[in-house]
């Protein structure tokens, strides 16, 4: 069995992940170098789906924005490398502990 090493830019706790960005960016009109995502609820997932219809990318943006408590437009301004880090962090947050 292989264990995935946690990247240096990622901090994981039971109900939250924090991503260190590759470069500071502005979220909620504040320059930040980290983004935290809280653990999602079923309500979060349903709300993200309702706001996006059949658009998978928009659904993910809506969900991440809700979990980070920022606007989807702010997340759209992230460097692709940092958005990919958010995706990795999210999947690490929701994976089963046995994996």
C-alpha positions as CSV (number, residue, x, y, z in Angstrom):
1,X,0.0,0.0,0.0
2,X,1.3,3.4,-0.9
3,X,0.6,6.5,1.2
4,X,0.3,9.8,-0.4
5,X,2.7,12.3,1.0
6,X,1.1,15.6,1.8
7,X,2.5,18.4,-0.3
8,X,4.4,21.2,1.5
9,X,1.8,23.7,0.2
10,X,-1.1,21.8,1.9
11,X,-2.3,21.7,5.5
12,X,-5.0,19.2,6.3
13,X,-7.2,18.9,9.4
14,X,-10.4,17.0,10.1
15,X,-12.7,19.7,8.8
16,X,-10.5,22.1,6.8
17,X,-7.7,22.3,4.3
18,X,-5.4,25.2,3.8
19,X,-3.6,25.8,0.5
20,X,-0.5,28.0,0.2
21,X,-0.7,29.8,-3.1
22,X,2.2,30.0,-5.5
23,X,1.8,33.8,-5.5
24,X,-0.4,36.2,-3.5
25,X,-3.8,37.0,-4.9
26,X,-6.7,39.2,-4.1
27,X,-9.8,37.5,-2.5
28,X,-12.6,39.5,-1.0
29,X,-10.6,42.7,-1.8
30,X,-7.8,41.4,0.5
31,X,-4.3,40.2,-0.7
32,X,-3.8,36.7,0.6
33,X,-1.2,33.9,0.2
34,X,-3.4,31.1,1.5
35,X,-6.9,29.8,0.9
36,X,-8.8,27.6,3.3
37,X,-11.7,25.3,2.3
38,X,-14.0,24.0,5.0
39,X,-15.5,20.6,4.9
40,X,-18.6,20.5,2.6
41,X,-22.1,19.6,3.7
42,X,-24.8,17.9,1.5
43,X,-26.4,21.4,1.4
44,X,-23.3,22.9,-0.1
45,X,-23.2,20.3,-2.8
46,X,-26.9,20.7,-3.6
47,X,-26.6,24.5,-3.7
48,X,-23.6,24.4,-6.1
49,X,-25.5,22.0,-8.4
50,X,-28.6,24.2,-8.4
51,X,-26.6,27.3,-9.3
52,X,-24.8,25.7,-12.2
53,X,-27.2,23.5,-14.1
54,X,-25.3,21.0,-16.3
55,X,-22.1,23.0,-16.2
56,X,-19.6,20.9,-14.2
57,X,-16.9,23.6,-14.1
58,X,-19.3,26.2,-12.8
59,X,-20.6,23.7,-10.2
60,X,-17.1,23.2,-8.9
61,X,-16.4,26.9,-8.9
62,X,-19.6,27.6,-7.0
63,X,-18.7,24.9,-4.5
64,X,-15.1,26.0,-3.9
65,X,-16.2,29.6,-3.6
66,X,-18.8,28.7,-1.0
67,X,-16.3,26.6,1.0
68,X,-13.7,29.3,0.9
69,X,-16.2,32.1,1.5
70,X,-15.1,34.1,-1.5
71,X,-16.8,34.9,-4.8
72,X,-16.5,32.6,-7.8
73,X,-15.2,35.6,-9.8
74,X,-12.3,35.8,-7.3
75,X,-11.4,32.1,-7.8
76,X,-11.5,32.7,-11.6
77,X,-8.6,35.1,-11.1
78,X,-6.4,32.5,-9.5
79,X,-3.4,31.2,-11.4
80,X,-4.2,27.8,-12.9
81,X,-1.5,26.2,-10.7
82,X,-3.2,27.5,-7.6
83,X,-6.7,26.4,-8.7
84,X,-5.3,22.9,-9.3
85,X,-4.0,23.0,-5.7
86,X,-7.5,23.8,-4.5
87,X,-8.8,20.9,-6.5
88,X,-6.2,18.6,-5.0
89,X,-6.9,19.9,-1.5
90,X,-10.7,19.5,-1.9
91,X,-10.3,15.8,-2.9
92,X,-7.9,15.3,0.0
93,X,-10.5,16.8,2.4
94,X,-13.4,14.7,1.3
95,X,-11.7,11.3,0.8
96,X,-12.4,8.5,3.2
97,X,-9.9,8.1,6.0
98,X,-9.2,4.5,4.9
99,X,-7.9,5.6,1.4
